[in-house]
Structures are given as structure tokens and as C-alpha cells.
């Protein structure tokens, strides 16, 4: 009888220990499966990309971040709580350098090697096309060659923004075709378009979305895109502090998202069909 009792005690203790091990493993797996963290989202108010309306943050870039957070929860078992911070004077490099590793920056930032010395970029989420714009009464350039450029722009002055990609495109026109081209600098793309709309002898480069938004806000303006002179060398990416873990996870997310119907549906929602076809990544 005593031996039987000892055996029963042994079995009971073994069962008890095993139960605690199972409970402990279940607790660890549950905690691991429900990791919660914070994502700080610094954004520059710039409709239709990121903006606040009625106290709600929305826009094309905001929707992509929302999709990213949902993807992390489904695929990485990671719950991120976004905290949005509006930054009106957005310095892409400075903002990221002073931010912690859990921050992502939204400001339709073009990816370039100079910035990449100090910050990381996500994979591109949008193609940035820069339109060569003239007054609607200007002649059409039928090709990008000397005769057509001189015929169309030869008597004009260029309007641009100092130290921008737009000024580089004006510089290319000046170097290749119009060495005596006069150039006037302003501080915004709206000012470029305002000037061109009032003066048939002005031209300049503006980002495609800026052009679309300007015409939407000013339907009476008469402007023309000189398509053979457009530029599409740049891409937009989100900004990250150097070494951010979100670089790997966002890139994995966006590879899937870009291939899904949701991507072009999102662009069409905010930009319309023509701009979606123009700016969507292939």
C-alpha cells in the first residue's frame, strides 16, 4: 500500500509540474504574440498626402501607414499604436535626426543620396513626375530637341525654387538648349504656377501633384504641360532615423501592398485616374 501511495504521489507531482510548465509556456507565447509598441508619425500637412480635417488625420500617406500597422498586427503579431505629430516646417533630415527610433516621417520626401547620409528611407511608395508647365497660350513642344525647345521656350524666362530638383531640371534646359535663359527664383510651387498663369513668357517645373492640386483649386487658370520635357527621375519615400527596424518590415509590407489592387485604388481615391497612372510605381 505504501509503495502505491508513493507512486501516486510521484504521478501527482509530475502532473502538477507539467501543468505549470504548460501554463507558463502558454503565458509566454501569449505575451510574445501580443507585442504592443508605439509608432510616432511626424507629418507635414500637405493635402492630399497628410492632413488634418475635423480633428482627424487623413490622406494618402496616412492610409499607407494605417495599412502598414494592420499588416504588422496580422503578419508579425505586433500591435502598434500611432501617435501623430504635425510639423509645419518640415526639415526632413533634421526632424529624423532628433527623433527616436520608433518614428516615421511623412512629407512627400524625394529619395536622394545626400539625405541618405543622415537618414534612412523606406522603399519608394510613389513615382514623382515633374511637369514642365507653360501658359496655355504658349506653343507646344513636340519633342525634346534643340529646335523644339528653342521654338517653344526660347523667348521665355524660367521660374523655379532655389536648390531644388525643380531648379536642376531648369538648369538642364539652360545647359543643353538655352544658355542665355533668364531664371527667377520664388519660394513655392504655387508662386511658380501663379506667375506662369499670368505671363505667356514664363515656364517652370512643378511636381505633378502640385500641378493637379493647383488646377483643382484654381479651375479658371489656363496652363499647359509640355509633355516631351517632363521629368520622372525621382521617387517619394518615408523617412526613418538611421538604423530603424521599420526599414525591413515596411519594405516587406510594401512589396505585398504594391502588388495588390489596394495600391492603385488608394492612388485613384486621392489623385484620380490620370494621376494614378502617371505616378503609380510599376
PyMOL commands that set and color helices and strands:
alter all, ss='L'
color gray80, all
select helices_A, chain A and resi 2-33+60-75+92-97+115-117+146-153+165-176+189-198+208-217+227-229+246-258+261-279
alter helices_A, ss='H'
color red, helices_A
select strands_A, chain A and resi 35-43+51-53+56-58+78-86+103-110+119-121+126-135+157-161+183-186+202-207+223-225+231-241
alter strands_A, ss='S'
color yellow, strands_A
deselect
rebuild
show_as cartoon
